[in-house]
Amino acid sequence: MTDARLQALYQQAVDARDEAERPACPAPEDIQALVAREGTERERLATLDHVMVCRACAREFELLRALRQSAPAEHRWRPATLAIAASLILAVTAGVLSLRLRTNGPAGDIVRGGTAADVHLIDAVLPAAGSPLVLRWNAVPGAISYTAEVLTPDGTVAARAQTTDTALALPDSVHIAPGTRYLWWVRASLVDGSERRSTMRPLAPAP
Amino acid sequence: MAYTTDSLSPAIESVLSRFAGMVRRIGLRHGLSDGDVDEVFQEVRIRLWRARGGESEQIAAVRSSYLYRTAVSAALDVIRRHRRAREETLDADGEHTAPTATDPEQALGSSELAMQVARAIETITESRRPVVRMYLMGYSREEIAQLLGWSEAKTRNLLYRGLADLRDRLSEQGIGPEGIQ
């Protein structure tokens, strides 16, 4: 039987299924987690297994998936008012200092809660007066790169940088306004193509 | 559905229009309705307007990541609203009716074969099953790999093994390349 014939028959079966036959639908947040690759792979596959047998959930999934796929990359969105912030991001990327704490630093193995496979934020430190702010997190097995973001309270990306290390220093061109509650977080890209994400944490530099 | 386009600056409208247009194009292949997209983006406009107190100059300064999160939040609310409406409709209507067929006999045979395919999928390895389902719903290998964050090789391997499992199960039931043998 050809793939096309199998597809037609499968979709016919999905259409014909009665509401009562289906197990309970996953929460909309679970479908969003599937689309955003959040949670464990087992959980996401379980959600996917339901979504692909339930027309109503499939429609919701497609809406969230299309949104995700369409989320404009920063470099594609350049209204005039965004140009300054965009140049800031480029400056951060160009000015990243690699500290290589993963191999040399004492904080590289620190894991606070969760499992070693997750990204755990360690701290944001000012090594010395007037020196750049340094963000640090733990090493994730299988990670090939890390992307760190600093967000303003309204979710604007104030700084973003990618590194292969577990720490990065923000260059002087990034100004953290006093009294503003910034957030920061880190995403690890793994060798198998998956991602691990840290939680968000207020950016409160330790002395 | 009327948009409050006079509330937002041309800059932010332009960004929203491009965003919505891309969502439509991507979702079109898998049957995403324009109505759903319109509903979500209308909700986004309202939220932007409320969040920024109607000052279009400030709205124009929002970033794409903020817009994306706003759109997801709006979409989740729209989905919850649709689910509530669906449940109320089901409660009110009781059992819903099955689709009608032009040739009942032919439809019955085809329907039975479809159900056999659906039942056979239930028996294949759990790790391969969602991938097979997604493929049979019309998603490409690339779309599956992208969704799950898998390499192309891993996706191809699991999909082909899953489809082989499915054909084996069907063959055991006497269903070969041409359908029921």
Interface residues (C-beta under 8 A of the other chain):
Chain A: M1 T2 D3 R5 L6 Q7 L9 Y10 Q11 Q12 A13 V14 D15 A16 R17 E19 C25 P28 E29 I31 Q32 L34 V35 R37 E41 R44 L45 A46 L48 D49 M52 V53 A56 A58 R59 E60 E62 L63 L64 R65 A66 L67 R68 Q69 S70 A71 P72 A73 E74 W77 P79 A80 T81 L82 A85 L151 D154 G155 T156 V157 D192 G193 S194 E195
Chain B: A11 I12 S14 V15 R18 F19 M22 V23 R24 I26 G27 H30 G31 L32 S33 D36 V37 V40 A60 A61 V62 R63 S64 S65 Y66 L67 Y68 R69 A71 V72 A75 L76 V78 I79 R80 H82 R83 R86 L90 H96 A98 P99 S110 S111 L113 A114 M115 V117 A118 I121 E126 S127 R129 P130 R133 M134 Y135 L136 M137 G138 A145 L147 L148 G149 W150 S151 K154 L163 L166 R167 L170 I175 G176 P177 E178 G179
